[in-house]
């Protein structure tokens, strides 16, 4: 799971919360986390099914396109 670029000028976001626990089984379309940029708060949804492994803690600043979780 990569951090999407929502705004043209956004270079980073803050991980506000995980909506699924580490190592949970998830399905395509599940809401995974909430991110906040300088201008917006948005949810990230799963594009695949499997088990999720968090790579970033809540409250962390993350760069656009940074990998924040793996689905296996």
NORRA-V972885 format. One record per residue. N is the residue number from 1. PSI is psi in whole degrees, 0 to 359 (none if undefined). NEAR is the number of other ideal C-beta (glycine too) atoms within 8 Angstrom. D_LAST is the distance of its C-alpha to the last C-alpha in Angstrom with 2 decimals. Layout:
N&PSI&NEAR&D_LAST ; N&PSI&NEAR&D_LAST
//
This chain:
1&121&11&10.96 ; 2&153&7&14.45 ; 3&119&13&17.72 ; 4&155&7&19.74 ; 5&112&8&23.43 ; 6&310&8&25.45 ; 7&152&9&28.93 ; 8&322&4&30.48 ; 9&359&4&31.50 ; 10&127&12&28.43 ; 11&342&5&27.12 ; 12&167&10&25.32 ; 13&167&12&24.33 ; 14&134&10&24.02 ; 15&110&15&21.08 ; 16&314&9&23.14 ; 17&151&7&20.80 ; 18&134&10&17.35 ; 19&352&9&17.52 ; 20&148&10&14.62 ; 21&157&5&14.42 ; 22&134&7&12.08 ; 23&12&6&9.52 ; 24&151&8&10.70 ; 25&131&5&9.49 ; 26&163&12&10.00 ; 27&160&7&11.43 ; 28&132&7&12.51 ; 29&348&5&15.42 ; 30&142&10&14.83 ; 31&125&9&16.51 ; 32&315&14&14.35 ; 33&171&15&17.11 ; 34&131&11&20.64 ; 35&153&14&21.93 ; 36&130&9&25.62 ; 37&186&12&27.51 ; 38&335&4&31.27 ; 39&352&5&31.98 ; 40&154&7&29.24 ; 41&132&7&26.71 ; 42&157&10&23.76 ; 43&148&9&20.60 ; 44&130&11&17.18 ; 45&152&8&15.43 ; 46&139&14&11.96 ; 47&3&4&11.99 ; 48&165&6&9.00 ; 49&153&7&8.01 ; 50&210&8&5.32 ; 51&136&9&5.35 ; 52&142&15&6.63 ; 53&118&10&8.09 ; 54&137&9&11.49 ; 55&351&7&13.14 ; 56&141&9&16.42 ; 57&155&6&18.92 ; 58&139&7&20.99 ; 59&354&5&24.13 ; 60&144&8&22.76 ; 61&133&6&24.03 ; 62&147&12&21.48 ; 63&153&8&22.40 ; 64&136&10&21.79 ; 65&1&6&18.81 ; 66&142&9&17.50 ; 67&124&7&13.79 ; 68&345&12&13.58 ; 69&159&12&9.95 ; 70&145&8&6.42 ; 71&124&12&3.78 ; 72&none&5&0.00
//
